[in-house]
Amino acid sequence: GLHISLNGEAFSRQLEQLAKSWPVPIEDLTVVAHSMGGLVTRSAIHQAQQAGQNWVRRLRNVVFLGTPHHGAPLERVGNWVDVILGSNPYTSPFARLGHLRSAGITDLRYGDLMERDWRGHERFQGRPDHRVPVPLPDGVDCYAVAATTSSRPGALASRLVGDGLVPVDSALGRHRDPRLTLDFADAAQSVTYRTSHLALLNSAEVIVQMLRWLG
């Protein structure tokens, strides 16, 4: 339930401790991250680089599975529902139910990674996307897998709904603002069809693609 940036900081500390406690020197490290875990991983990498931690120097690969790099539409819809319900005295009690969403979930509105993205802002008030761009880390091979419940490329479901939670463009790091676009190499992107968000975790097609990338 914590903010993504706080979970990223905790994850970075755990990886630093893991690197120190490993019985032999770590030669390389690969992280496979699903969904919000990909945002936590990006936040952890950025914070580790700023803090000069050792584990990030061993990081060679990151595979993102259905990561909402630029947020998830359901959270943005939830925010607007909060605003609409809260504007009417007869429906405002229902808006309080929406405020049960955790800090991590509200970070999914745009994919906030860093504390500066959310500090000083009321979580349940509408606001524009003012994230500070966090590019993919230098010297690390990054791969992105997107899923769509559609059976064919270019379908409207792929663009708007994707895997049921994360649109394809968000999972592949695409954004209309070039500053926020994540530069995954063409060969480092994959789209899996007829697959839902959770089905990414046990998809044979995804496993084969990961073996190609990491093998």
N, C-alpha and C positions, 0 to 999 in steps of 0.2 A: 503493500500500500504506500510505500514511500515514493517521493519524487524519483524520476529516472536518474537524475544527477546524483542523488544520495545513494541509490543502489549501485550506480557506477563507481562511486568512491569506495563503497564497501567491497565490491567485486575486485577492484584493483588491489585493495589491501590483502584480500584473501589470496589472490594470485601471487603477490609479492611474498607472502608467507609460504605458499606452496613452493615457490622457486627456491627459497632459502632452506626448506625442509626436505626437498627431494634428495634421495640417497646418492644420486650421481649428478654431475653437472648437466643441466638441461641444454640440449643442443638446439632444439626448435620447438615451438609451441603453435598448435592450431586450435582455434576456437570455432565451434559450430554453434550458432545461435538461432533460436526460433523466435519469431514474433517480437514482442517487446524486449526479449533478451538481446536482440541485435542492437537496439538503442542503448541498452545498459552497457553492452560491450563497447560500442563507439564512445560512449561517455567515459568508460573506464580507461580506454586507450588514450584519449585526449588528456585526461587528468594525470595518468601515469607519466606521459611524456612531459607535461608541465612540471611534475614533481621529481623527475629524473629517476623513476623507479627502474629496477633492473629487469623485471619480468618482461616488460614491453620490448626490451632489446632482443629477446629470444622469440618474439612473435613473428611468425612467417606467413600464416594464412588465417583468414577469417571467412567463413561461409555463412551468409545470411539467408535464412529460410523464412520467407513471408514476413520480413521485417517492415513495419510501416515507417520508412525513413522520413516521409513527409506527412505522417499522421494517418488517422483512420476516419472515414466519413461518419461512422456511427457516433463517435464522440463529438464531432462538430454538430451533428443533428441534435444530440442530447443537450448540448449547450444552448442551442436556439430554442429547444423545447423549454428549458429552464427559464430563458428570458421571456418567452411568450406566457408561460404559466404564471411567472412572478409578476407580470404587469397587470394582472387582474386580481382584485381582492378575493373573488370567489374561487379562483384556482390556485392562488399563491400557496395554500397548504400543500398541494401536490408537488409544487416546485421543490419543497424541502426534501421530498423523497429522492429527487435527482441529486441532491447534495450529499448523498451517501457514497457517491463515486469517489474512489481513492485519488490521492495526488498523482499516482502513476498513471491512472486512467485519464485524468484530465490533461496530463502531459501529451497524451496521444492525439490531442486536437490538431497539433501541427508537427509533433515529433520533437518536443523540447528535450535537449540533451544536457544543458548546462544550467547551473543555478541562476545565472544572470538572465536566463530566458523566462523564468517564472517569479523571481524575487521581486516583491513590491507590487504584484498584480493579484487581484482577487480571482481565485480559481474559477468561479462560476459566473463571472461576468464576461460578456463578449469582448473580444479584442482582436486586432489584426495579427497576422503572423509576423513577428518581429525577431525571429531567431537570429542569433549570430551564426553565420555559416561555419560548419565544422566539416572540412573535407575528409575524404578517406585518408588513412595514415600513409605517409611515404614509407617505402621499403617493405610494405606488407601486401601480399597478394590477396585481394578481396574479391569474393564471388557472391553473386546474388541469384537466388531462386525465387521466382514468383509463381503463384498458382492461380488458376481460374477455373471456375465451375463450368465455363463455356467449353464447347467441343471444337471450336475453330478460332483461328487468329482473327483479330480485328473486330470481334463481336462487341456490342455495346456493354454486355455484362463484364467483359474483361476490363474495360476502361473505368466503369463506374463501381462495380461490385467486386470484381476480381475473385478472390477465394472465399468470399462471403463476409470478410472483415477488412481485408487489405486490397486496394486496387493494384493492378499490375504496375502502373507507373510509379506508385509509392514504393512498392517492393523493389523495383529496379533503380530507385533513386532519381527518377526523372522529375524535373520541375520546370515550370514556365520561366522562373527566374534563374538565369544561368549561374548566379552566385550560389544557389542552393542545390543545383544539380550535382549528383555524385557521379564521378567519372569511372564507372565500371567499364572495363574493356568489353568490346562486343563478344569476345570469346569467353568472357567471365560472367555472362548472363544466360539464364535459362528460364523458360516458361513451361510449366507443366499444366496440361489441360485435363478437364474433368476431375479436378482435384480441389478439395476444400482446405481451409486453413489448417485444421488439425491433421488432415490426411497427409500433409507434407511430411509429418514425422515418421511415417512408416511406408512411404512411397518407394517402391523398387526402382522406379525411373529416376527419382531424386538420388538414391544411393548410388546408382550406376554413374550418374553425372558427377557426383562428388568424387568417386574413385577416379574418374578421368582427370578431374582437376588436380586432385591431391596425389595421385599415383606417380 
